[in-house]
Amino acid sequence: MTGATSGLGRRFSRLLADCGARVALAGRRVERLEQVAEEIREAGGTALPLPLDMRDAVAVKGAPAQVEEGFGAPVSILVNNAGIPDAQRAHKMSLELIDAVLETNLRGPYILACEVARRLIELKQPGRIVNISSVGAYHYAGGGAALYSITKAGISRMTEVLAVEWARHGINVNGIAPGAFSSEMMDGMIERVGDITRHFPRKRLGQPEQLDGTLLYLVSPSSECVTGTVVVVDDGQGGR
Ligand SMILES: NC(=O)c1ccc[n+]([C@@H]2O[C@H](COP(=O)([O-])OP(=O)(O)OC[C@H]3O[C@@H](n4cnc5c(N)ncnc54)[C@H](OP(=O)(O)O)[C@@H]3O)[C@@H](O)[C@H]2O)c1
């Protein structure tokens, strides 16, 4: 699980651990990783904190081997969840911010998916990859998230093409495109632009646990034939 230190990734990590998965927790904030691991262990689960910067391509490529060493088994479920907003008008973005968004949201997840798949293919084992996209991949109304939208469109397309690429190897690649859900990223956005829920028909933010069923479906045998699909879960917040 990338981005396991907060928001959706933290919730997803707990959820998968509660369902019996051994969960490798990736992120940069080491103390947070230890905290989440402790929570999981206290609840009877197994967790491996894995300090990782998604911008460090070499470290990202090496991460699956580290997990394999820690658990004695290859990564069979990858949740590509880490991501950052741009929160900046396109024409005002620094090169540093452009690199950060592209590397965190697209290059890192791509490298990781490819390395997880490479190892599974070598071992002739099936697997599941779930990429966290966004409704921003399909809809943009302005306001300083242009590059974010581009990277999430890339994540949705990556989901489709890698599903085709690895279907013959028994690796399913799907995605979830959340609307606005409560998290640190969302808190930051609300601080910047004010209460966005007044524009939503249901006048509320989603809560991370309201994505549980979608994630569990995409990693369970029930979705054996579902691959290359991105499930939009947005509480009807936006247009289509
Ligand atoms: N919340 C929403 O409404 C919403 C809607 C649509 C899509 N999403 C997507 O959902 C995913 C999770 O976001 P969230 O809302 O839960 O936000 P969040 O609370 O800010 O969590 C983001 C996570 O990504 C990790 N991360 C960021 N940069 C990283 C880097 N360079 N290397 C490694 N990890 C990094 C962070 O960990 P560290 O800081 O510890 O590294 C953190 O765990 C993102 O891909 C986001 O685009 C969220």
The ligand as a MOL file (V3000), in Angstrom:
LIG
                    3D

  0  0  0     0  0            999 V3000
M  V30 BEGIN CTAB
M  V30 COUNTS 48 52 0 0 0
M  V30 BEGIN ATOM
M  V30 1 N -9.3510 12.4750 -0.7530 0
M  V30 2 C -9.9340 12.6670 -1.9240 0
M  V30 3 O -10.9740 13.3140 -2.0010 0
M  V30 4 C -9.3790 12.0590 -3.1690 0
M  V30 5 C -10.1510 12.1600 -4.3350 0
M  V30 6 C -9.6750 11.5950 -5.5080 0
M  V30 7 C -8.4610 10.9340 -5.4950 0
M  V30 8 N -7.7250 10.8550 -4.3470 0 CHG=1
M  V30 9 C -6.4510 10.1480 -4.4000 0
M  V30 10 O -6.3540 9.2830 -3.3030 0
M  V30 11 C -4.9830 9.0760 -2.9870 0
M  V30 12 C -4.7700 9.2750 -1.5010 0
M  V30 13 O -4.9770 10.6410 -1.1960 0
M  V30 14 P -5.5930 11.1500 0.1850 0
M  V30 15 O -6.7650 11.9650 -0.1590 0
M  V30 16 O -5.7340 10.0480 1.1430 0 CHG=-1
M  V30 17 O -4.4540 12.2000 0.6030 0
M  V30 18 P -3.4400 12.2580 1.8190 0
M  V30 19 O -4.1390 12.0570 3.1080 0
M  V30 20 O -2.7070 13.5330 1.5940 0
M  V30 21 O -2.4750 11.0190 1.5650 0
M  V30 22 C -1.5110 11.0160 0.5520 0
M  V30 23 C -0.5350 9.8940 0.8200 0
M  V30 24 O 0.4290 9.8740 -0.2440 0
M  V30 25 C 1.7140 9.7840 0.3150 0
M  V30 26 N 2.7030 10.4510 -0.5080 0
M  V30 27 C 2.6760 11.6900 -1.0400 0
M  V30 28 N 3.8190 11.9690 -1.6760 0
M  V30 29 C 4.5980 10.8720 -1.5570 0
M  V30 30 C 5.9010 10.5370 -1.9930 0
M  V30 31 N 6.6740 11.3880 -2.6940 0
M  V30 32 N 6.3980 9.3160 -1.6840 0
M  V30 33 C 5.6500 8.4490 -0.9740 0
M  V30 34 N 4.4210 8.6990 -0.5330 0
M  V30 35 C 3.9000 9.9040 -0.8110 0
M  V30 36 C 1.6140 10.4520 1.6810 0
M  V30 37 O 2.5800 9.8790 2.5400 0
M  V30 38 P 3.8910 10.6340 3.0960 0
M  V30 39 O 3.5810 12.0870 3.1520 0
M  V30 40 O 4.1240 9.9990 4.4230 0
M  V30 41 O 4.9590 10.2770 2.1190 0
M  V30 42 C 0.2140 10.0560 2.1240 0
M  V30 43 O 0.2340 8.8270 2.7950 0
M  V30 44 C -4.1920 10.0550 -3.8610 0
M  V30 45 O -3.6780 9.3870 -5.0000 0
M  V30 46 C -5.2430 11.0600 -4.2720 0
M  V30 47 O -4.9170 11.6800 -5.4940 0
M  V30 48 C -8.1690 11.4150 -3.1820 0
M  V30 END ATOM
M  V30 BEGIN BOND
M  V30 1 1 1 2
M  V30 2 2 2 3
M  V30 3 1 2 4
M  V30 4 1 4 5
M  V30 5 2 4 48
M  V30 6 2 5 6
M  V30 7 1 6 7
M  V30 8 2 7 8
M  V30 9 1 8 9
M  V30 10 1 8 48
M  V30 11 1 9 10
M  V30 12 1 9 46
M  V30 13 1 10 11
M  V30 14 1 11 12
M  V30 15 1 11 44
M  V30 16 1 12 13
M  V30 17 1 13 14
M  V30 18 2 14 15
M  V30 19 1 14 16
M  V30 20 1 14 17
M  V30 21 1 17 18
M  V30 22 2 18 19
M  V30 23 1 18 20
M  V30 24 1 18 21
M  V30 25 1 21 22
M  V30 26 1 22 23
M  V30 27 1 23 24
M  V30 28 1 23 42
M  V30 29 1 24 25
M  V30 30 1 25 26
M  V30 31 1 25 36
M  V30 32 1 26 27
M  V30 33 1 26 35
M  V30 34 2 27 28
M  V30 35 1 28 29
M  V30 36 1 29 30
M  V30 37 2 29 35
M  V30 38 1 30 31
M  V30 39 2 30 32
M  V30 40 1 32 33
M  V30 41 2 33 34
M  V30 42 1 34 35
M  V30 43 1 36 37
M  V30 44 1 36 42
M  V30 45 1 37 38
M  V30 46 2 38 39
M  V30 47 1 38 40
M  V30 48 1 38 41
M  V30 49 1 42 43
M  V30 50 1 44 45
M  V30 51 1 44 46
M  V30 52 1 46 47
M  V30 END BOND
M  V30 END CTAB
M  END
